[in-house]
Amino acid sequence: MLKKLSLAAAVLLACASSMAFADPAKVALSAKGRVLVDSQGMTLYTFAKDTAGKSVCSGQCLANWPAFSAPATAKEADGYTVINRDDGSKQWAYKGQALYTWVKDSKPGDITGDGIGGNWNLARP
């Protein structure tokens, strides 16, 4: 009985651990190919003025391009890292590039932010 219980506990622990490290973004198909999206299906973008591991988008930029927030307990895995923003919040990055949403995308699948100002690009897997 104890052996069966130990096995069941190990399976539950393994499942819980794998869920804790689930990728923060998903891959979706858009009119321009595969893109990263958040849990609501909203397209994610990168900002060309950012440097690896650092976001320079703040103020009005951040109002228009909300950071793809990471929880304080976020774990880095599979190309996803966590950036510590200047305001103390945490933001997801993929392959070193900070991730953002665009306030003018109104529904999942919208990609209206792509190419804005020559600096905003679809985040691609």
N, C-alpha and C positions, 0 to 999 in steps of 0.2 A: 504494500500500500504506500509506504514512504517513497519507494522508488518511482511509482506512478505519479505521486504528488510532486516530486522533485522534477520529473520530466515535464509535467504540465507547467510548473513554475518557470522552468527554463524557456519553454516555448512562449509563454506570456511575456517574459522579460525580453526575449529576442524580438517579438512583435512590437513591443513598446519602444525599444531602442531604434528599430528601423523607422518607426513613425516619427520619432524625435528628430531624425536626420533627413526627413523628406525634403526634396528640393523646394525652395521657396517660390519658384516660378514654374510654369508649365509651358509646353510648346504647343502652339496653335498654327493653323494654316490661315494666312491672310491673302489679300489680293496680290501681295508682293512676295509671297512665299512664306516659309516658316519663320515665326517670331516667338519671342518670349512674352508671356502674359501673366498677370497676377491671378490670385485665386478667384476673382470675379470675371476673368477673361479679358480684362482691359490690357491693351498693348503696353509693353514696356519699351523705353527709349534710352539711348545713351547720349551724352553731351560731349562733343569733340573738344571743348575747352578743359574738361576734367583731365587730371593726370591719373595714372594707375594708383588706385587706393585712396584718392582724394577727390572730393566734390568741391567745385568752386561755385556752384549754383546756390545763391542765397537771395534774400529779399524778394523782389518782384519776380525774379527768375524762379524761385522756389514756390511762389504763389501760383505760377502758371504751370510749373513742372514739379508736382509734388514728389518728394523722395519716396522710393519704394522702401518703406520702413521695415526694419528688422527688430524683433523683440530683444530685450536685454540678454536673454538666454540663447540667442541664435548660435548655431554651430556651423562652422565652415566645412563645406564638403562639395565634391563634384564640380569644381570650378566656381562655386559661390563663396564669396567672402563677405565680411562685414566691415563697413567703413564707419569710423567714429567721426561724426560731423562736428563742426565747430561749436554748435549749440548744445553738444552733449548727447544728441540722439544718435541712433544707429541706422544705417542704411545698407541694403543689400547691394552687392556688386557682382557682376559675372565676368570672369576672366579679367579682373582688375578694373572694369568699367562700372561706375555707379549707375544704378537703374532708377528710372523715373516714369511716372505716368504723365499724361497731358490733359489739362482740364477741358479742352475742347473735344476730346474723344467722348462721345455721349453713350456709346453702347459697346459691348464686346465685339471685337472684329474691326472697329474703327482704327484707322492708321493715319489720321489727319495731321499728326505732328511730324511725320517723316519729311526731312529736308528743310524744316523751318530754319530760317536764318543761316542756312548752310552748315549748321552746327548740330542739329538734332537728327538722330538716326534710329531706325528700328533696331531693337536689341535682338540679335540673332543667336540661335543655339550653335 
